[in-house]
Amino acid sequence: MSLWGNKDAANATGTSISVTNGNSTVTGTGTAFTTDLRVGDTLIITSGTTTKNYVAAIANNTSLTLGAYRDWE
């Protein structure tokens, strides 16, 4: 899976995330969610299919909560 945030993608080397379909919690390994992401950032997750979400809350460097992304335009 790919993780894109405020930092250059090259900085994400050696990290991974785990997401269960239907669950809004993202668990990271080797991640730095508190410095790499902000609440409100868009997070695009690709694993078979691609989903566009936003970061609703960041608990710590290895756990965050997603919200459903909606285009308001």
N, C-alpha and C positions, 0 to 999 in steps of 0.2 A: 504494500500500500504506500501511497505517496502522502507526504505531509508538507503542506505549504503554509507559511506564515509570514511574519514581518521580515524574517531573515532570508538571505540567499539560500537557495535549495542546497548548495554545496555544504552548508553548515549542518544539514540534517543527516549527514553520513553517519552510519552506525546506530541510527534510531529506528524504532518501529512502533506502530500503534496497533491496538486491537479494538475492534468495534463489533458488537453483536447486532445483527439486523433487528430493528424494533426497540433497541435500547439506546438511550441518549448519552450513556457514559462512554468516554474514550479513555483507554488505559495505555499509557506510553511506557516504553523501555528505553532508557538513555535519552529521554526527552527533557526539555527545559521549557515547559508550557508557560511558566510565570514570566519568563523573559522573552520568549519567542513569539508569543501570541498575546492578544488583548481581547477582552470581552467585546463582542460585536464584529470581530474579524470573520471573514469568510473562510471556511475550511472545505476543500474539495477532496473527497475520498474516492479513490478508484480501486476497486477489487472485483473484477467481473463486470460490475456496473459502476457508474459514476454518480455520486450524490453530492449536492451542494448544500451545505449547512452553515450556520453561524455559531460562533462560540458564545454560549449563554452564560457560562460560569467556569472559572478556573479554580479548582480546589488546591492544587499544588503542582509540582513539576511533572507529575506522572498521571494526573487525573483531571479531566475536564468534562463539562456537560455541553452537549450540542442542542441547538434549537433548529427547528425547520426553517429553511431559507425561503423567503417569498420575495419576488420582484414586485415592488409597489408601483412601478411605472405603468 
